[in-house]
Amino acid sequence: MNDLFTWAALGSLTGASAATLLTTNVIGGLIGPGADKARKWIALGIALALSYLTAALATDAGPEKWVIAFFNGLVIFSAALGVNQLPPGNRQATPTRLAQGNEPRFVRSWA
């Protein structure tokens, strides 16, 4: 059990973002392609839930922990989904783009 998730791991950025990504992908896989548009909203909900759960368990923090929990949830969401990958221009080439001749320069033929 030491290699699996623990409460302490879920309270860290790494553990919470991994749990968010894992849960979102499993739920999306179970629902199917119809859930593709909802995945980012599912991920945001899970990230905020984990953040607020962590805030609820924190006994040594004041009432400001609820405001901080919101921003921590956004950080978890950003780490899980990679917000720098959300704009279409930043995404990696897909097989469709490669088939159309838009492959990266190092893949093109030298002839």
NORVEN-V102485 format. One record per backbone hydrogen bond with DSSP energy under -0.5 kcal/mol. CO is the residue of the C=O (numbers start at 1). NH is the residue of the N-H. E is the energy in kcal/mol with one decimal. If there is no record, write none. Layout:
co={CO CO}
nh={NH NH}
e={E E}
//
This chain:
co={1 6 7 9 9 12 13 14 15 16 17 18 19 20 21 22 23 24 25 26 27 28 32 33 35 36 38 39 40 41 42 43 44 45 46 47 48 49 50 51 52 53 54 57 62 63 64 64 65 66 67 68 69 70 71 72 73 74 75 76 77 78 78 82 83 83 87 88 94 95 96 97 98 104 104 105}
nh={4 10 11 12 15 16 17 18 19 20 21 22 23 24 25 26 27 28 29 30 31 32 35 36 39 39 42 43 44 45 46 47 48 49 50 51 52 53 54 55 56 57 58 59 65 66 67 68 69 70 71 72 73 74 75 76 77 78 79 80 81 82 83 85 86 87 90 91 98 99 100 102 101 107 108 108}
e={-0.7 -2.4 -1.1 -1.4 -0.5 -2.6 -2.5 -2.2 -2.5 -2.2 -2.5 -2.7 -2.6 -2.4 -2.3 -2.3 -2.7 -2.6 -2.2 -2.2 -2.3 -2.4 -2.2 -1.5 -1.0 -0.6 -2.5 -2.7 -2.1 -2.3 -2.4 -2.6 -2.5 -2.3 -2.7 -2.0 -2.8 -2.3 -2.2 -2.1 -2.3 -1.7 -0.8 -0.7 -1.8 -1.3 -0.5 -2.3 -2.1 -1.2 -1.5 -2.6 -2.2 -1.5 -1.9 -2.6 -2.4 -2.5 -2.6 -2.5 -2.5 -1.8 -0.8 -3.0 -1.1 -0.5 -1.9 -1.0 -2.1 -2.1 -1.0 -1.9 -1.4 -1.9 -0.7 -0.7}
//
